[in-house]
Amino acid sequence: MKRNLLSLVLLAMIALSVNAQVIAEIDWTQRSEYLDLWYSDLATVSVEQGTGLIIDCLSDGTGKYWEPMVPMIGHIDEINEGGQYLVKFTAQSPVDGKLRLDFCSWDGTGATLSKIIDVTTGIHEYNVDFEDYPTKCTDAQIFYQCGKLPGRHIIKNVQLMIKEKIYDPLDICYNYVAKGKIAEVINNPDKKYYGKVEIPSKVIHDGIEYTVTKINDNTFKGCSGLTSVTIPNSVTSIGESAFEDCI
């Protein structure tokens, strides 16, 4: 079981691409209330219609901690294991510094991805990638940790976007059968397939061309983030449970 090595020609012709689709958004300037503050000891949070989500964050004087300011600025009902997400938000920061965003499941699974980004004084749009989410969950929230940035922060709007990955042959795993020079698509042992998978009719491994003829048992089983699979005419067999539990 090995991943195939493609010729330079194939690599030049086939590229990995990512598209983003908005799946949840909130315009805080149109909201009149805020009820989702998770924890605050040195901050107050309110919403002023026409202005946005207002976070007045006080520093503890040390600048060592992200806590204790953790307001929730966005929410998504469901996320998938292996999912790739983009958080786009517009915020007004009172100072330059480091901001931490936490992308957390909120249904008891406990999965969290955190990203630290640079913010600058004034109103700016920020884009933060969260890739390979570790588990599937039915509730996820974005927390804005500005405990190191004292002063008034104003969140204008937040978009949560799913990034749809399109696999090229380098991202697909195969079992190579020397007799007949055929290749069988198998499950990815490292992580689940996600997004669009485009199976080629031919692959090159160790300088030998193989014809892709089969999708093995359980290849895409449980790949809840899978959106489509393109199957070439060369494939004549699909194994048992190959697409089980695919949404």
N, C-alpha and C positions, 0 to 999 in steps of 0.2 A: 504494500500500500504506500504509494508515494504521490506527491503532487507533480504534475507534468511541468516540463521546461519547454517553453515555446520558442520557436525560431524568431529571429529579429524581425522578420517580415510580419509575422502575426502580431508581435508586440507593437509594431508601428501602426497596424491596422485596427487593433482592438484596444480600447482604452477604458479605464475605470471612471465612471461618472457618478455624480451624486446630485439629485434634485431635491428640493425642499418644498414641502406642502404645509400650509398653515392648518393646524388642527385645533388650536385654541388661542384666543386672544382676549385681551381686556383693555379698554381705553379708560384709564383711571381718571382722566379729566371729566368723564361723563358719569362717574359714580358719586354717590352722595354719602356713603357710609363705608366703614371698614370694620370687619368683625373677626379677622383671621390672624391676629397677632399671636404668635406662638409663645414667645417669652420676651419680656422686657423689664429690665430693672433700672436702666439709665436712659430710657428713651420714651417718647410719646409718639403715637401714630394717629393720623386722622386723614380724612379725605375732604378736599374742597373742590366742589364741582367747578370745572373750568380751569382748575390749577393742576390737580392730580393727587396722588397718594403722598402725603407729607410725613416724613420721618425726621423728628428732631432727636438727634443722637448726641448724648453727652459722653465725653471721654472720661475714663477713670484715671487719667493722668499718666498711665504707664505705656499705653500703646502696644501692649504685648498680646492682647487678646482680641479674637474676633467677637466673642461674646461681650456683653449680654444682649446684643441687639439682633433679633432674628424675626423680622416680619416676613409674612408670606406674600409674594407679589404676583404669583401665577399658579395655575392649577390645570391638571389634565386628568381625565377620568380613567384612562387605561394606557399602560405602556407595555411593550413587549420585551421579552428576553432577547438580548443582542441588539436592541433598538438603538438607533442613532438619532439624536435630537439636536435641534438648534434653538437656542433662546435668544430672541432679539428684543431688546428693550431700550427705551429712551429715558434717560435720567439726568437730573440736574444735581451735580455734586458740589459741595461747598469748598472742597480742597482736592488737591492731587493726592493720589495714594493707591493703595491696594484694596480691592473689594473681593469678597468671596461669595460665590453663588453655590448653594447646595440644592441639588436635584434629588429629592427624597421620596421614597415610597411611604405611603401613610396608611397601609392596610395590615401592618404587622410583619411584613417581610423584612423590614429593616435595611433595605438596600439604599445606599447613598452614593452619589457621585458629586464631587466638589471641584470647582475650578476657581483659581485666583487670577484676577485680571487687573490691569492698570486702568484707573479712571482719572479723568482730568477735570479741573474746575470748569463749571458751566454746564450747558445742556449738550449732551452728545448721545448718539445711538451706538449701542454695543451689541456685538454678536458673539455668543459663547456656545461652543460645541460640547455636547455630551454624547460620547460614543460608547457602544457596547454595554448598554445598561445590563447589570448582572442578573436580573430576574424579571419575571412578569408580575405585574401588580395592577390592581384596579383603582389605585388612587396615588397620584404623585403631585408634589408641590415644589415650587421654587422659592427658596428662602434667600433673602437679601441681607448678608451679614456685613454691616458697615460699622462695627464696633471700633475699628481703628480710624474711622473718618468722622470726627466730631463735627457737629453743625447740622444744618437743615438739608435733607435730601428730598427731592421731589421726583417721583416716578410718574412719567407721562402715560406710557402704554407698554404692554408686554405682549409678545407673540411667541407661542410655542409651535415649533415646526418639526415635522418628522422628515428625516433625510432618507430618501429612497436610494439605496445602493444598487447599482447595476454591476453584477459580477461578470468579469471577463474570464476566459479559461484559466488564468493563473489562480483564481480564487476557488476553483472547483477541485475536488479530490477524486482520484481515479484508482481503480485496481487494473493493472496492466496484465493482459494474458498474452504471453509470447506466441503461443500457438494460434495462428490466425490473425495475429497482430490486431487484437481488439481491446478496447478500453471500456470499463464499466464505471459509471458514476456512483460514488459511495458517499456516505455521510461524512461531514467534516468533523474530525476528532477534536479540534480545538474550540470551535464555537458553532452555533447553529447558523444555517444559511438565512439570509435576510434580504428583503427587497426583491429585485428582479434577478433571476438567474437565467443566463443565456448559454445553453449547452452547445458546444461546437460539434460538427460531424467528424472532424479530424483533430487529433492532438499529436504533438511530437514529444517524445520522451527518450532521453539519451540518444538523440539523433535518429530515432526510428519513428515512423509515422504509424499511428494506431487509429482505427475506425471506432467511433463511439457507438456501441450497439445496445447498451443496456443501462437502465437505472436500477440499482440494486435494492434489496429489501431495506426498508427503514431509512432510506437516504434522506428524505426531507421530513421524517416523522417529528412532530412536535415543533416544527419551525413556524411558530405563530406569527413571526414578522415577515414571512414570505408573501410577496404580492403577486408574482407571476413566474412561470418557468417556460422558457422557449425550448422546445424539443425538436431536434432535427429529424429528417426522414430516415437517417441511418439507425436510429434507435428502434429496435423491433421488440423489446421486452421491458416491462416495468414490473419490478419486484413487489412482493407482498408488503403492505403497510407503507409503501414508499411516500405517500402523501397523507398519512394519518395525522389527525389533529392539526391540519393546516387550515387556517381561516380563509 
